[in-house]
């Protein structure tokens, strides 16, 4: 397969929007959300079902498409059999999907989480941006309050810009770029050999250094179009702190970078970073795959 | 009849403890002005108060304040305090091991950690196994094996707190190289202490009760239980403890209580108490629910009370002049530098770092600091090593810690 078109492709605009169709009770709500989103971005809709193609399923999908007035000229349906995750991701690559919309449980039961549900596996492995909708709504979710994880990473600038692009088209009110500050090892390094002043100074320096880097990115966001961008510093373990912050702020969308590493079972047992979010979705989550390193 | 501390014994015990705490603090603070680690000040005080200096010049004064050989009551009480100190130190060492940090750094950290353990362990093991006479050790095959295993571990362990401090001072803590060093040191600590507990348990006569297979099985079962299930339970309990109980008394009592409970459990099944404390530290320290302030308080309590007592006590027990053997010191220093630098550099380069940064990482991991001294003390108490080897390990720990910073600076090439 030739994936050269994917390499270094910008994380936005969302020209092709894929939807993982699972024929669950939430199908109609998920497609309603997908319609609103694709209309807002003016993108093509690609409905993908991995599984047996039956008349019942076809009829149900057709009926839902008609009911929701989804523009059939801008919509394609793909039926495919095989491993749900791998096939879906392969189809996304083949069709150069920019955004994949997936319905996801807010929290999986323990066994399912450790074994890995389809939505969670896609989030870990996808080579395109993924929107996890934890509570798809037939009337469409209002993404008014968006929180972006402003970690120190080359991908973050793309993630913030994608969040602004997303917010602009879906009429967000404000975007908060939250930077997690974890002072790993500070206690052990400072506790014996520092005066209170020295420890305080070092804590401040570490915090400010991270904040300044994110501040520089936020300042350079050009197309804000009326969206207010705030910056916030939060303390705690990466992933967990932003999850709690999104929960407490009752955010409508949490935007994060795609993972740098291939996540496996060990990352779920010794939870870190994105796994804290996947463990218990605080809200809808947009995982931005910026393809900067490809 | 139940024996207890007499009025006089109690006075001597309190005098000994206060002397250790006050003098070690004064000397450590003076040393800090000269950029020396605190542990060095504490060791110097121990050497001055112990048989090396005070015992040699004023034996009566030494025997009065530290009657380790003449007053069994005070001696046992002090021994209890020193044992508690080492358990507490291992507990806070465990609190800093965060497996998520290792996983986040990925293959570079894992390769670096493996390289920095396998090569020094192999070289140390081989030299101790084939040339035990260098260390003045004449023993049967079983004890030679245990000694070789110990030396391998002693050379492959690193000192996370020392490394963290060096990186902080050099403003490298949050850099890629800094995080790789930290992650690799955490991994080293975990494997090193697990393995050391195993060596202690097979040597301590416990093998007569348990056997090798059971010892390994118990260590794995206990570690797995605490890290998989215990950690999750602690995650659930901590928010309640931190909000419903008195602050910070509640979290302090519960954390230290759990540490001692785990230590008692591992000791009772003939695996050393340090393993229980270390694993309890990991389970508590890795919890997302543990507040930074709580972590600070536990650290403050342990490292400012128990650590000075422990490090001063080393000098009280060993005569550093009589037991100084230049040949052993040089062999251990060479093995420490060559093994770690070769292994960690190779591992880091395999993990994707460039040569100069790989060398910087290796010199970072070469700092042994307090962890080596704790390890050596436990081995000495268990009869695994002789006093000259212990002295050589202490010197190696200090030399590697002092040279680590300048050598990192010499090789590092990072964008901050």
Contacts between the chains, C-beta under 8 A, distances in Angstrom:
chain1	res1	chain2	res2	distance
A	152	B	174	7.9
A	183	B	292	6.8
A	184	B	98	6.9
A	184	B	101	6.3
A	184	B	182	7.1
A	185	B	96	6.4
A	185	B	160	7.4
A	185	B	164	4.1
A	185	B	168	7.9
A	185	B	173	6.9
A	185	B	182	6.0
A	186	B	164	7.9
A	186	B	168	7.5
A	187	B	96	7.7
A	187	B	292	7.3
A	187	B	295	5.0
A	187	B	296	5.2
A	187	B	299	4.7
A	188	B	92	7.2
A	188	B	95	7.9
A	188	B	96	4.8
A	188	B	160	6.5
A	188	B	161	4.4
A	188	B	164	5.4
A	188	B	165	8.0
A	188	B	299	6.5
A	189	B	161	6.5
A	189	B	164	3.7
A	189	B	165	4.3
A	189	B	167	7.6
A	189	B	168	4.7
A	189	B	173	7.6
A	190	B	165	7.7
A	190	B	168	7.2
A	191	B	296	6.9
A	191	B	299	4.3
A	191	B	300	5.8
A	191	B	303	5.3
A	191	B	304	7.6
A	192	B	38	5.0
A	192	B	161	7.4
A	192	B	303	5.0
A	192	B	304	7.1
A	192	B	307	7.0
A	193	B	32	6.2
A	193	B	37	7.1
A	193	B	38	5.4
A	193	B	165	6.3
A	202	B	168	6.1
A	205	B	171	7.9
A	206	B	173	7.2
A	206	B	174	6.6
A	209	B	174	7.0
A	210	B	174	7.4
A	235	B	292	6.9
A	236	B	288	7.0
A	237	B	100	7.5
A	237	B	288	4.9
A	238	B	104	8.0
A	240	B	288	4.4
A	260	B	106	7.8
A	261	B	103	7.7
A	261	B	104	7.4
A	261	B	106	5.0
A	266	B	103	6.1
A	267	B	103	5.6
A	269	B	228	6.5
A	270	B	99	4.1
A	270	B	100	5.1
A	270	B	103	5.8
A	270	B	227	8.0
A	270	B	286	7.4
A	271	B	100	6.7
A	271	B	288	7.9
A	272	B	100	3.4
A	272	B	101	7.7
A	272	B	103	5.9
A	272	B	104	5.5
A	273	B	100	7.7
A	273	B	104	6.4
A	276	B	288	7.4
